[in-house]
Amino acid sequence: MSIVVTGATGHLGRHVVQQLLEKVPAEQVTAVVRDEAKAADLAARGVRLAVADYNAPETFEGLFAAGDKVLLISGNEFDKGRVRQHTVVIDAAKAAGVALLAYTSAPGGLTAALADDHRATEEVLLASGLPYSLLRNGWYHENYTENLAPVLEHGAVVQAAGDGRVSSAARADYAAAAVAVLTGEGHENTTYELGGDEAWGFAEYAAELSRRTGREIAYTPVSGEALTGILTGAGLPGPLAAILAGVDASIEKGELVITSGDLARLTGRPATPLAEAITAALKG
């Protein structure tokens, strides 16, 4: 029996594997990767590697074993048919008779186009009859703190979210929730709405950046169309820019405010505050 993590060399997957190694022996962990070389450090720690690709169903044949607990981390190739990719993993898990399949989804109240693939994947998973856990991850601090260069260059936080608020948390927090589900008991057929403990707005985010940098950084709210134009001008593909602008529209409507408390309950600790993530990003 193994705990199997797909997308194990991605940003979230690495956090999950590293935290699993604090809880279970390395030989009980299988990291599913597309490029074995990128996982050399995990293999060196005793983690079993399995090379597979969401776009190649045959690579998942025989990968899972009966009794495995599987974390399906959603793909990030928006143009490759993510629901089809996820279905490949779900079908292979069903054929093997895994004990649990946990899926990193999106908040249940999110109506932005970003959530469409997640809702469709949830439907496939529920229809499969597999024991499941839906980890409906809210927004990540890193969605903002990993891209501070243009903010600092222009002295402005530019978003199309109005006065909307976000219950974001750190990737490490969401990873800890996944690890709790994968290593714990009684998580079959559950749905968790995961988000940070305190929601914040972009004016507060700009103010925190100003405090931490000693520079004046303002929040500049713009329309969704304007943000799409800014993002495409910065080199993002048009469809992805539109998806991100759509998330901002959902933020303005309050759809990324998470009040369930599920994240702190699963991890047994408070979520990482935004200010702490900003500080770490500025030091990095």
Backbone as a ProteinNet text record, in pm:
[ID]
protein_1_A
[PRIMARY]
MSIVVTGATGHLGRHVVQQLLEKVPAEQVTAVVRDEAKAADLAARGVRLAVADYNAPETFEGLFAAGDKVLLISGNEFDKGRVRQHTVVIDAAKAAGVALLAYTSAPGGLTAALADDHRATEEVLLASGLPYSLLRNGWYHENYTENLAPVLEHGAVVQAAGDGRVSSAARADYAAAAVAVLTGEGHENTTYELGGDEAWGFAEYAAELSRRTGREIAYTPVSGEALTGILTGAGLPGPLAAILAGVDASIEKGELVITSGDLARLTGRPATPLAEAITAALKG
[TERTIARY]
84.7	0	88.3	43.6	124	34.9	94.3	29.7	87.7	2.8	47.8	10.4	107.9	86.1	115.4	15.9	39.8	91.7	157.4	211.9	308.6	389.2	467.3	583.4	623.2	731.7	678.2	546.4	488.1	500.2	457.3	469.6	398.8	273.4	197.4	245	268.6	307.9	434.1	532.9	657.1	630	546	510.1	445.3	354.8	283.8	382.2	468.5	562.7	656.3	707.7	799.5	730.8	604.7	533.8	493.8	466.2	438	557.9	677.9	798.7	822.4	754.2	761.8	667.3	575.6	470.6	481.2	528.1	530.6	666.5	706	833	832.8	948.7	959.2	911.7	933.7	894.8	743.9	667.8	521.3	470.3	560.8	521.4	563.2	468.9	498.2	472.9	572.6	561.2	544	431.5	405.2	457	548.9	615.1	619.8	633.5	654.1	802.8	884.6	1028.7	1101.5	1156.2	1220.9	1337.4	1407	1523.6	1485.8	1365.5	1322.3	1290.6	1281.1	1246.6	1364.7	1484.9	1602.5	1618.6	1586.1	1600.4	1501.7	1383.6	1284.4	1328.6	1378.8	1427.6	1542.5	1625.3	1739.9	1694.2	1573.9	1519.9	1442	1438.4	1373.5	1232.9	1185.3	1051.2	1051.1	948.9	935.8	885.3	944.3	901.4	824.1	719.5	644.5	631.4	676.3	672.5	542.1	461	332.4	291.7	204	161.3	10.2	-55.3	-200.9	-246.8	-161.7	-198.8	-173	-121.4	-91.7	-154.1	-279.7	-351.2	-277.1	-206.6	-139.1	-32.3	19.9	125.2	71	-61.6	-121.3	-167.4	-160.4	-203.4	-111.4	-169.4	-91.8	-14	-31.2	46.4	-5.6	-137.7	-198	-218.2	-224	-252.2	-371.9	-438.1	-552.3	-508.4	-590.2	-560.5	-479.8	-428.1	-353.9	-444.6	-384.6	-450.4	-384	-465	-414.2	-453.5	-357	-386.4	-373.7	-486	-487.7	-478.6	-359.3	-341.3	-381.4	-474	-528.9	-418.3	-433.1	-336.2	-344.6	-239.5	-239.4	-232.8	-255.6	-254.8	-398.1	-434.1	-572.2	-615.4	-519.1	-550.4	-544.4	-524.7	-507.2	-626.7	-737.5	-852.9	-833.2	-837.9	-803.2	-898.7	-1026.1	-1120	-1083.9	-1048.8	-1005.2	-879.1	-785.2	-662.4	-693.9	-779	-812.6	-887.1	-971.7	-1047.8	-955.5	-843.9	-743.8	-700.1	-673	-626.6	-739.9	-858.4	-973.3	-1004.8	-1002.2	-1030.7	-926.7	-798.8	-693.3	-706.4	-744.6	-762.1	-879.5	-985.8	-1102.7	-1067.9	-994.9	-957.1	-872.1	-791	-702.4	-772.3	-882.9	-950.6	-880.4	-845.8	-776.5	-870.2	-812.5	-890.8	-950.3	-882.6	-928.5	-863.7	-941.6	-884.9	-922.5	-822.1	-843.2	-809.9	-890.1	-872.8	-864.9	-763.7	-751.1	-842.5	-953.2	-1056.8	-1057.3	-1168.8	-1185.3	-1302.8	-1308.3	-1418.3	-1555.4	-1645.6	-1777.7	-1858.4	-1830.7	-1906.5	-1846.1	-1735.7	-1666.5	-1735.8	-1782.6	-1852.3	-1763.2	-1642.5	-1550.8	-1521.4	-1484.3	-1456.3	-1348	-1260	-1153.6	-1210.8	-1331.9	-1390.4	-1458.1	-1479.1	-1557.4	-1495.3	-1364.6	-1298.5	-1303.1	-1294.9	-1299.2	-1436.9	-1543	-1677	-1699.6	-1653.4	-1670.8	-1591.2	-1470.7	-1390.1	-1456.7	-1512.2	-1583.6	-1697.2	-1767.8	-1878.7	-1828.4	-1715.9	-1656.8	-1615.9	-1555.5	-1508.5	-1625.6	-1729.2	-1844.8	-1915.1	-1921.3	-1986.9	-1906.9	-1776.4	-1690.8	-1720.3	-1777	-1802	-1682.9	-1569.4	-1451.2	-1474.7	-1419.2	-1415.7	-1334.6	-1389.2	-1326.4	-1314.2	-1226.5	-1222.5	-1197.1	-1287.5	-1273.4	-1205	-1084.8	-1009.4	-1027.7	-1127	-1160	-1072.2	-952.5	-853.8	-894.8	-887.5	-907.7	-785.6	-777.9	-668.9	-540.5	-426.4	-296.6	-234.1	-167.5	-87.2	9.3	68.6	174.3	125.5	-6.2	-58.1	-22.6	1.9	38.6	185.4	229.2	362.4	475.3	445.1	549.4	566.4	484.6	493.1	495.5	587.2	593	670.8	750.2	837.1	760	652.1	581	513.5	469.6	406.7	507.9	627.5	731.4	782.9	788.5	838.4	745.9	615.2	517.6	457.7	487.8	432.3	281	227.4	81.3	40.5	-63.2	-132.1	-251.3	-250.6	-356.5	-440	-565.7	-657.9	-795.8	-879.4	-1016.7	-1116.2	-1080	-1159	-1235.9	-1231.5	-1304.4	-1264.8	-1367	-1343.1	-1354.8	-1350.4	-1364.5	-1252.3	-1280.1	-1184.2	-1151.7	-1035.2	-983.3	-938.7	-982.6	-934.3	-822.1	-709.5	-599.8	-517.5	-438.7	-346.2	-223.6	-122	1.6	-10.9	66.6	67.4	96.2	188.5	224.2	104.6	13.4	-107.2	-198.7	-222.2	-308.5	-244.8	-110.9	-40.8	-61.2	-55.6	-74.2	-214	-313.4	-449.9	-457.8	-393.1	-391.8	-323.8	-212.6	-139.4	-225.3	-300.3	-388.4	-492.1	-544.9	-645.1	-581.3	-463.1	-396.6	-343.7	-309.9	-251.3	-350.3	-465.7	-564.3	-670.5	-770	-880.6	-1012.2	-1111.1	-1245.5	-1267.6	-1184.8	-1199.6	-1268.9	-1323.5	-1391.5	-1520.8	-1543.2	-1666	-1690.1	-1585.6	-1590.5	-1561.3	-1607.4	-1579.5	-1532.5	-1415.5	-1358.8	-1343.9	-1399.1	-1383.4	-1265.5	-1155.8	-1029.9	-990.9	-954.9	-910.5	-844.8	-783.1	-715.5	-812	-756.9	-840.3	-900.8	-830.6	-878.2	-877.2	-990.6	-998.3	-936.3	-879.3	-815.9	-856.8	-845.6	-873.2	-745.5	-752.6	-630.4	-575	-660.4	-608.7	-521.6	-564.5	-484.4	-354.7	-363.8	-245.3	-143	-190.2	-99.7	-39.6	-122	-72.4	34.3	14.5	112.9	243.2	232.6	352.6	425.3	348.3	410.2	486.3	425	490.6	619.5	613.4	727.9	842	810	914.5	958.7	877.3	906.9	880.8	804.6	770	618.8	573.9	429.5	378.4	294.3	233.6	82.5	16	-128.3	-203.3	-328	-416.9	-488.7	-476.8	-543	-645.4	-773.3	-874.6	-904.3	-916.9	-947.7	-1062.6	-1112.9	-1217.7	-1158.1	-1244	-1198.1	-1135.1	-1195	-1140.8	-1001.9	-985.2	-854.7	-750.1	-787.6	-691.7	-652.3	-749.2	-719.7	-618	-637.4	-543.8	-404.9	-399	-268.7	-195.5	-269.7	-207.5	-160.9	-241.7	-199.2	-80.5	-80.7	32.3	160.9	146	263.2	305.9	232.2	273.3	189.1	83.4	-1.7	-92.1	-118.2	-213.9	-351	-422.4	-552.9	-650	-665.4	-759.7	-724	-593.7	-552.5	-575.5	-547.8	-571.9	-719.8	-806.1	-951	-993.7	-932.3	-963.7	-926.6	-808.1	-763.5	-850.7	-890.6	-981.7	-1115.7	-1156.9	-1281.7	-1273.6	-1157.1	-1138.4	-1153.8	-1098.6	-1113.3	-1259.7	-1337.2	-1480.8	-1547.4	-1504.1	-1558	-1514.4	-1389.3	-1343.2	-1430.4	-1461.9	-1545	-1681.6	-1730.1	-1860.9	-1851.1	-1729.5	-1713.1	-1700.4	-1675.8	-1676.2	-1548.5	-1444.7	-1323	-1302.9	-1411.8	-1411.9	-1459.5	-1373	-1401.5	-1415.4	-1529.8	-1555.2	-1573	-1543.4	-1570.9	-1481.8	-1359.7	-1263.9	-1202.6	-1233.2	-1185.5	-1033.6	-967.8	-822.3	-752.7	-786.5	-723.8	-759.3	-883.4	-923.2	-841.5	-823	-749.2	-601.4	-543.4	-399.2	-367.5	-466.2	-444.1	-366.9	-362.4	-289.5	-349.2	-321.3	-369.5	-302.4	-372.9	-314.3	-206.9	-114.8	-8	-68.1	-39.2	-92.7	-31.4	-107.5	-57.6	69.8	74.4	192.4	318.4	305.7	422.3	468.3	372.7	407.1	472.9	425.1	486.1	630.5	651.5	786.6	882	835.6	919.6	951.4	852.6	873.4	973.9	965.1	1057.2	1200	1213.7	1348.2	1407.3	1316.4	1363.1	1411.1
-119.8	0	124.9	224.5	344.5	467.8	579.2	709.1	766.5	788.6	827	972.4	1050.5	1193.4	1219.7	1264.3	1301.7	1445	1479.1	1615.2	1646.5	1547.5	1557	1654.7	1698.2	1796.1	1937.1	1953.6	2086.9	2162.4	2287.8	2371.9	2309.3	2268.2	2210.1	2068.1	1990.1	1850.7	1833.9	1919.6	1910.8	1933.1	2033.2	2056.9	1933	1870.1	1752.6	1639.4	1608.1	1497.5	1525.4	1646.4	1679.6	1667.4	1708.5	1697.2	1552.7	1474.9	1332.5	1262.6	1301.8	1237	1265.8	1365.5	1392.2	1302	1233.4	1156.2	1006	966.5	823.9	788.7	661.3	619.7	647.4	683.5	720.2	609.3	482.9	372.2	360	430.5	429.9	541	621.7	735.4	711.7	729.2	721.4	857.6	909.8	1039.2	1014.6	1059.7	1046.3	1172.1	1153.1	1266.3	1242.2	1349.9	1336.8	1328.3	1397.3	1403.7	1350.8	1231	1166.1	1248.6	1319.1	1397.3	1505.5	1561.6	1668.2	1615.9	1484.8	1425.4	1351.6	1378.8	1308.3	1327.6	1446.6	1473	1390	1366.2	1284.1	1137.8	1091.8	953.8	931.8	1032.6	1022.2	1006.8	1052.6	1039.8	910.1	826.5	696.4	690.1	799.4	801.4	720.9	639.5	564.8	660.5	653.9	737.8	654	712.6	651.3	756.4	724.4	820.2	801.4	907	900.2	1040.6	1046.6	1174.1	1172	1276.3	1285.5	1270.5	1307.1	1302.4	1166.2	1072.3	938.1	834.4	797.2	707.1	576.6	524.6	397	403.4	523.1	535	515.9	523.4	504.2	359.9	276.9	138.2	65.1	9.2	-65.3	20.3	151.9	240	233.9	224.6	219.1	74.6	54.7	-78.2	-69.2	-182.5	-185.5	-134.6	-47.7	6.4	133.4	173.9	300.4	418.6	520.2	649.7	742.3	809.2	886.1	1032.8	1121.3	1264	1302.3	1338	1386.8	1539.2	1589.9	1734.9	1780.9	1874.1	1917.3	1966.8	1936.3	1980.7	2131	2187.9	2332.1	2365.1	2263.8	2287.1	2316.4	2444.3	2482.6	2451	2436.7	2413	2266	2176.8	2035.3	1948.4	2010.1	1930.9	1868.4	1951.9	1904.1	1796.8	1805.3	1704.7	1567.4	1563.7	1437.9	1386.4	1476.1	1436.3	1375.7	1444.3	1396.9	1263.7	1248	1123.9	1004.3	1024.4	918.6	864.1	954.9	913.7	846.4	903.6	847.6	706.8	687.6	554.7	453	492.6	400	367.3	466.1	443.9	350.6	367.9	280.3	136.3	120.6	-13.7	-84.8	-8.2	-67.8	-93.1	-23.7	-36.8	36.6	163.6	240.3	268.4	295.8	316.5	456.4	552.9	692	768.6	853.7	947.4	1087.8	1165.5	1305.3	1392.3	1494.3	1580	1725.8	1796.6	1939.6	2018.8	2063.3	2130	2279.8	2343.8	2488.3	2511.1	2626.9	2654.2	2632	2578	2543.7	2661.8	2780.8	2898.4	2974	2924.4	2997.3	2975.2	3083.7	3073	3109.3	3157.1	3193.8	3072.1	3098.8	2990.3	2896	2946.4	2863.3	2739.9	2751.9	2642.8	2537.9	2566.3	2475.1	2335.8	2329.3	2198.7	2125.4	2201.5	2138.4	2077.4	2152.2	2098.4	1973.1	1978	1862.5	1742.5	1766.5	1657	1598.5	1684.1	1634.8	1541.4	1578.2	1494	1357.2	1356	1229.5	1145.2	1207.6	1136	1077.5	1157.1	1107.4	994.8	1006.3	902.3	772.1	781	661.9	563.2	612.7	526.2	509.8	572.9	566.2	640.4	592.3	676.1	801.8	917.6	1043.4	1142.3	1238.6	1358.3	1476.7	1572	1692.3	1799.6	1834.5	1939.5	2067.3	2144.2	2263.9	2379.8	2383	2483.2	2623.1	2716.8	2856.4	2913.1	3043.3	3110.8	3101.9	3103.8	3093.3	3232.1	3254.3	3375.8	3393	3279.9	3284.4	3334.9	3331.3	3388	3535.6	3598.2	3740	3759.3	3689.6	3718.4	3668.4	3574.4	3526.3	3615.8	3717.8	3805	3951.3	3981.4	4116.2	4214.9	4166.9	4256.8	4371	4344.3	4456	4548.1	4491.8	4573.1	4672.1	4620.7	4706.9	4806.7	4763.1	4850.9	4970.5	4945	5051.3	5113.8	5056	5110.1	5098.7	4991.4	4977.1	4830.7	4798.8	4670.4	4692.4	4629.5	4650.5	4523.5	4533.6	4419.9	4469.3	4374.6	4408	4351.6	4362.2	4298	4396.7	4525.6	4623.8	4615.9	4614.1	4603.8	4459.8	4364.6	4224.5	4177.2	4068.5	4015.3	3869.8	3823.6	3691	3620.2	3496.3	3414.2	3324.9	3384.8	3304.7	3241.2	3142.2	3075.5	3034.3	2985.5	2945.7	2805.6	2779.8	2644.4	2540.2	2572.5	2477.2	2444.5	2540.7	2515.8	2415.4	2437.8	2346	2207.6	2203.2	2074.9	2002.2	2076.2	2015.2	1956.1	2022.8	1969.4	1839.2	1836.5	1714.1	1600.8	1630.8	1529.3	1475.4	1562.8	1518.5	1419.4	1445.9	1356.1	1224.4	1232.2	1112.4	1021.3	1078.1	998	970.8	1034.3	1018	915.2	906.7	813.1	889.8	828.1	884.3	997.9	1005	1113.6	1068.2	946.2	898.5	977.3	1013.8	1081.7	1210.4	1294.2	1422.5	1536.4	1653.8	1774.9	1881.5	1938	2040.6	2170.8	2278.8	2412.9	2478.1	2496.3	2534.4	2677.4	2752.9	2890.4	2943.5	3059.5	3121.5	3164.5	3196.9	3230.9	3370.3	3460.6	3598.8	3647.3	3696.6	3752.2	3891.3	3927.5	4059.3	4118.2	4250.4	4320.1	4374.2	4416.2	4457.9	4591	4674.6	4797.3	4761.6	4662.1	4616.3	4550.6	4474.8	4410.8	4516.4	4620.7	4728.9	4799.4	4818.9	4885.6	4801.7	4669.4	4580.1	4581	4582.8	4593.1	4724.7	4832.2	4962.1	4956.1	4894.9	4883.4	4803.1	4693.5	4601.8	4655.8	4738.6	4788.3	4930.3	5003.2	5142.6	5232.2	5180.3	5257.6	5271.4	5373.9	5392.6	5307.9	5211.3	5123.9	5134.1	5168.7	5193.6	5080.1	5064.9	4972.4	5050.5	5002.5	5066.2	4969.3	4986.7	4897.8	4935.8	4833.9	4856.6	4763.9	4782	4693.4	4559.6	4460.5	4330.6	4337.9	4419.2	4434.1	4496	4597.1	4661.9	4565.4	4484.6	4389.4	4286	4238.5	4142.5	4202	4327.6	4395.1	4408.2	4440.2	4453.1	4318.6	4212.4	4080.5	4029.7	4051.3	4008.6	4092.7	4218.8	4305.7	4260.6	4192.9	4141.6	4004.2	3953.3	3827.8	3706.5	3721.5	3607.1	3577	3449.4	3415.6	3473.9	3515.6	3577.5	3496.2	3366.3	3286	3282.1	3271.6	3268.1	3403.2	3511.9	3646.5	3664.2	3614.4	3625.5	3544	3426.9	3343.8	3416.5	3479.3	3550.1	3671.8	3743.1	3856.5	3807.4	3688.6	3630.4	3596.3	3553	3526.4	3655.9	3765	3893.7	3933.3	3907.3	3936.9	3855.7	3731.8	3647.8	3698.2	3747.5	3804.8	3924	4007.9	4125.8	4085	3968.8	3919.3	3841.7	3827.4	3758	3607.4	3555.3	3410.7	3341.7	3419	3358.4	3392	3427.3	3437	3302.1	3234.6	3099.9	3109.3	3068.2	3083.4	2949.9	2839.8	2707.3	2672.1	2724.8	2683.8	2547.8	2485.5	2349.6	2340.5	2443.1	2434.7	2425.2	2514.7	2512.2	2384.9	2335.4	2211.9	2093	2083	1970.1	1975.3	2093.7	2105.2	2114.2	2153.3	2166.4	2290.7	2389	2513.7	2626.2	2751.5	2863.5	2863.3	2917.8	2932.7	3041.1	3034.5	3133.9	3270.5	3373.7	3506.9	3562.7	3645.7	3707.2	3787.3	3860.4	3942.6	3857.5	3736.1	3646.8	3603.5	3578.4	3538.3	3653.5	3774.4	3893.7	3909.6	3896.6	3910.1	3808.7	3682.7	3577.2	3603.7	3653.3	3680.7	3794.5	3895.2	4009.1	3969.8	3878.5	3830.9	3743.8	3666.7	3573.7	3642.1
0	0	0	-74	-87.5	-82.3	-50	-68.5	-196.1	-295.2	-428.6	-454.5	-495.4	-522.7	-669.5	-743.9	-883.7	-888.4	-998.5	-1009.1	-897.2	-861	-736.9	-743.7	-862.8	-870.2	-895	-894.2	-906	-774.6	-775.9	-656.1	-536.2	-554.5	-443.9	-414.8	-519.4	-501.4	-419.2	-441.4	-363.6	-214.8	-186.2	-45.4	14.9	-60.3	-8.8	20.4	-75.7	-56.6	60.7	67.5	177.1	312.6	320.7	448.3	478	374.4	396.5	458.7	414.5	464.7	613	665.7	809.5	888.8	816	884.3	860.4	742.7	708.2	648.7	652.2	590.3	440.3	386.4	245.7	153	193.1	104.3	88.3	171.8	158.2	66.3	10.6	-71.4	-216.6	-308.2	-451	-513.4	-581.3	-648.8	-798	-851.7	-995.6	-1064.8	-1159.7	-1225	-1375.5	-1450.2	-1594.9	-1628.1	-1549.4	-1574.3	-1451.4	-1465.4	-1351.2	-1297.1	-1386.2	-1343.8	-1243.7	-1260.3	-1170.2	-1030.1	-1017.4	-887.8	-826.5	-875	-824.1	-673.6	-625.5	-481.4	-400.8	-455.4	-385.3	-384.2	-497.8	-505.3	-407	-391.6	-300.1	-155.3	-126.8	9.6	28.2	-77.3	-65.8	-120.4	-179.3	-237.4	-367.4	-385.7	-511.6	-619.5	-737.5	-848.8	-949.6	-1004.9	-1114.6	-1223.6	-1342.3	-1452.5	-1529.1	-1533	-1602.6	-1644.8	-1743.5	-1801.5	-1816.5	-1766.9	-1779.3	-1924.5	-2019.8	-2160.8	-2224.7	-2147.8	-2199.1	-2105.8	-2128.2	-2036.2	-2008.5	-2108.9	-2089.4	-1980.7	-1953.5	-1851.8	-1711	-1694.8	-1562.6	-1540.6	-1644.8	-1629.8	-1532.2	-1428.2	-1330.3	-1232.6	-1239.3	-1151.2	-1007.8	-992.7	-859.2	-816.3	-684.7	-629.7	-535.5	-515.1	-423.2	-286.7	-228.5	-95.8	-95.3	-211.3	-218	-183.6	-124.6	-112.1	-214	-294.4	-407.4	-393.1	-415.6	-427.2	-573.8	-634.1	-771.7	-766.5	-798.6	-804.4	-943.3	-949.6	-1078.4	-1170.5	-1298.6	-1398	-1419.8	-1476.7	-1502.1	-1651.1	-1734.1	-1878.8	-1923.5	-1917.9	-1943.9	-2087.3	-2176.5	-2317.4	-2356.1	-2258.7	-2290.8	-2250.5	-2209.2	-2168.8	-2032.9	-1929.4	-1794.9	-1744.4	-1779.8	-1730.6	-1787.2	-1914.3	-1975.9	-1906.7	-1878.1	-1808.5	-1672.4	-1597.1	-1462.4	-1468	-1570.4	-1584.5	-1605.3	-1672.8	-1691.1	-1555.1	-1462.1	-1329.6	-1252.3	-1258.3	-1186.3	-1236.9	-1367.8	-1424.3	-1379	-1379.1	-1336.2	-1187.7	-1109	-965.4	-938.3	-1015.6	-998.9	-1036	-1146.9	-1191	-1086.8	-1014.4	-913.9	-780.9	-755.9	-627.3	-515.9	-540.8	-436.8	-319.9	-204.5	-82	-75	-137.2	-132.3	-246	-312.9	-409.6	-366	-328.3	-290.5	-411.2	-434.2	-552.3	-510.7	-562.1	-531.8	-624.8	-571.9	-649.1	-620.1	-649.2	-628	-534	-467.5	-374.5	-437.2	-357.7	-408.7	-457.7	-403.2	-443.2	-558.8	-614.3	-720.7	-854.5	-917.1	-1045.9	-1163.6	-1138.2	-1246.6	-1334	-1460	-1554.2	-1503.2	-1419.6	-1361.4	-1292.7	-1238.5	-1160.9	-1248.3	-1376.4	-1461	-1467.9	-1492.9	-1501.7	-1368.5	-1260	-1127.8	-1100.5	-1131.2	-1109.4	-1193.6	-1319.2	-1407.4	-1357	-1306.4	-1251.3	-1127.7	-1042.8	-924.6	-965.9	-1072	-1119.9	-1164.7	-1236.7	-1281.3	-1160.9	-1063	-944.7	-865.8	-844.2	-769.8	-845.2	-976.9	-1056.5	-1058.9	-1030.9	-1036.7	-924.9	-816.4	-701.6	-609.3	-643.7	-557.1	-426.2	-316	-195.8	-228.2	-196.3	-240.8	-126.1	-146.3	-62	-153.6	-152.1	-233.6	-149.4	-189.4	-121	-202	-167.5	-245	-199.5	-257.3	-217.9	-262.3	-167.1	-201.1	-272	-277.6	-349.2	-268.2	-337.5	-272.5	-254	-139	-122.2	-239.6	-280.2	-382	-517	-540.4	-665.3	-676.7	-562.8	-560.9	-521.5	-418.5	-364.4	-454.9	-544.9	-636.1	-758.7	-768.4	-886.1	-842.4	-750.4	-694.1	-780.2	-874.5	-952	-1019.1	-1093.8	-1156.6	-1055.5	-942.6	-837.8	-781.6	-752.7	-696.4	-800.2	-924.8	-1030.9	-1051.8	-1049	-1077.6	-952	-835.4	-711.7	-704.3	-765.4	-769.6	-773.7	-698.5	-708	-800	-913.4	-1013.4	-1023.6	-986.6	-992	-1035.1	-1076.1	-1117	-1015.8	-888	-782.4	-695.5	-729.3	-649.2	-503.1	-416.7	-272.3	-222.7	-315.7	-277.6	-187.1	-115.8	-20	-53.5	-5.1	-38.3	89.2	106.2	218.7	168.7	135.8	80.7	192.8	153.2	245.2	164.7	233.6	166.8	108.3	3.8	-53.5	54.3	143.1	248.5	337.6	355.8	435.8	365.8	236.3	161.5	152.7	141.4	140.5	273.1	382.2	514.3	528.6	470.7	474.1	395.2	278.3	197.9	272.2	337.9	413.6	527.9	593	702.2	650.9	532.5	473.8	430.3	370.6	318.9	429.2	544	652.3	764.9	760	866	831.6	917.6	897.9	892.3	829	828.7	730.5	626.1	528.8	399.6	400.6	281.3	258.4	132.5	90.3	168.8	168.2	238.3	140.7	177.4	100.7	198.4	171.8	258.1	179.9	235.5	178.7	250.7	179.3	243.1	208.3	310.5	290.6	416.3	404.9	518.3	626.6	742.8	858.1	848.4	781.7	774.7	630.3	584.2	449	446.2	331.9	315.8	181.1	172.1	48.2	-12.2	-137.5	-207.4	-157.1	-100.3	-39.3	81.6	159.6	273.5	225.9	118.2	61.4	19.3	-48.9	-91.4	30.2	133.2	254.6	323.5	325.1	386.3	306.4	174.8	91.6	119.4	136.7	166.4	298.4	399.9	531	521	448.5	443.1	356.7	259.7	169.1	199.7	279.4	305.9	186.1	90.6	-29.2	-37.4	-106.5	-121	-237	-203	-303.3	-287.7	-394.3	-389.7	-459.7	-421.8	-493.4	-601.8	-725.9	-839.7	-897.8	-861.1	-918.4	-1063.5	-1149.6	-1290.9	-1330.5	-1451.2	-1501.6	-1544	-1559.3	-1605	-1742.9	-1829.7	-1965.3	-1960.6	-1874	-1863.1	-1810.4	-1710.6	-1655.5	-1760.4	-1837.1	-1943.4	-2040.8	-2074.8	-2165.1	-2106.1	-1977.5	-1909.8	-1908.7	-1879.1	-1869.3	-2006.1	-2107.6	-2241.1	-2287.6	-2249.5	-2283.4	-2217	-2102.8	-2030.8	-2081.5	-2181.6	-2243.3	-2211.8	-2129.5	-2100.3	-2219.9	-2247.5	-2353.2	-2320.9	-2422.7	-2403.3	-2319.4	-2347.7	-2267.6	-2119.7	-2088.1	-1948	-1881	-1954.5	-1900.9	-1868.6	-1955.6	-1932.9	-1810.8	-1792	-1675.5	-1546.9	-1545.6	-1425.3	-1397.2	-1502.5	-1483.3	-1430.1	-1474.1	-1424.2	-1277	-1231.6	-1088.1	-1009.6	-1061.1	-992.6	-981.3	-1085.8	-1080.2	-969.6	-953.4	-846.1	-708.5	-701.1	-574.5	-536.5	-633.2	-605.5	-551.4	-595.5	-549.7	-418	-364.5	-236.6	-246.4	-366.4	-384.9	-337.7	-305	-251.6	-103.9	-37.4	109.4	162.8	236.6	288.8	440.4	492.2	635.6	708.3	641.3	698.6	817.4	819	921.6	896.7	780.8	753.1	747.8	692.8	677.1	813.2	903.3	1035.8	1111.6	1093.3	1162.1	1112.3	980.8	925.3	964	959.4	985.3	1133.5	1214.6	1357.8	1396.7	1306.2	1335.7	1252.2	1290.6	1208.8	1072.5	973.4	840.4	843.1	748	736	703.6	782.9	751.3	622.8	554	431.2	456.9	568.5	598.8	605.3	659.6	669.1	529.6	440.5	303.5	228.9	251.9	188.4	235.4	365.7	421.1	361.2	352.2	296.4	150	75.3	-67.4	-88.1	-4.3	-18.9	18	113.2	149.6	40	-26.4	-129.2	-251.6
[MASK]
++++++++++++++++++++++++++++++++++++++++++++++++++++++++++++++++++++++++++++++++++++++++++++++++++++++++++++++++++++++++++++++++++++++++++++++++++++++++++++++++++++++++++++++++++++++++++++++++++++++++++++++++++++++++++++++++++++++++++++++++++++++++++++++++++++++++++++++++++++++++++++

